[in-house]
């Protein structure tokens, strides 16, 4: 068993907090304590305020902190669902009495080009770094003007407080408590949240929860290895991707196993980009006391009432505007990524179609061609595998001889 997975699995079964009210108070207290601790370490902070619950909660806790670092909020416009994300960011900043600067996530005429090779060589490819390579000067503007010592954000909330449309709440209750007590109410909650049928949720809860039939993480993926040549895909691809986080965790409920996998993936996703970021990014929600607390709270408590992130909404209702607490959609950077890819097709064609990954027979040239030469529309299911190809190609070229670089 891996060290991280073993630690997380043990935490999940220690001093479990099922009561919604008690769990809500604990999340509020522990989050405030974590924000206070990190606030005491910096004099000047730039906080990336998306307009969502997570970054707004961090800002609300900063407002109530006895430590008073200079905080400048920045909202990067990148498109979103429903109302403009900047509207919600303004509400959060006004409630906290904090300065807010709104700027585009990408400048109007920016394109992916050779600047992408400014990314430093790293141990592994990173999709998250692609945007930084393209617009690092724009994104460093406010941190440099304010002489920020750290750039904060609200990343981690989806994983801690469980942003998912699934039946895990009912499944985990049956796993832990059986089909007695509040089981029927948790089934109704799961039906509402997962948008599945009552009988579908009930069957899944009995099979995976009560009877503890084998559950595998691939049950939640429902996607293929896009763009990869079949011969490079491991036959045990789920073990290859998922291990070691879920090893020997059969005594944990499926929802908790899934949450552990999400959290461990998140922790290893974000790495500094030396030379391109004015200040290091900091994620207060990644704090270990808060991770341990949320692992001790069952999924059905986090999702009480069949409401997405119900416990988080209750915990921060005193420091986040109600319109943000109530919102059910959220912004996404996917639209901005897809727009920039369309605008950068000549560069993308040269980068990928005759690049290292194609020549080394790792990705299928014919699978990429419809999107790069025939201009086939790219949906969200294709976008992230495509960006992974871009990140891997840049990574490979940065580690290869300079003759590989585009001229």
PyMOL commands that set and color helices and strands:
alter all, ss='L'
color gray80, all
select helices_A, chain A and resi 3-12+20-39+53-63+85-96+114-118+128-145+157-160+168-177+183-194+198-210+218-221+230-232+237-242+254-267+284-286+288-296+299-302+304-306+310-315+322-326+334-343+345-352+356-359+365-372+380-399+402-404
alter helices_A, ss='H'
color red, helices_A
select strands_A, chain A and resi 44-48+70-77+99-104+150-153+281-283
alter strands_A, ss='S'
color yellow, strands_A
deselect
rebuild
show_as cartoon
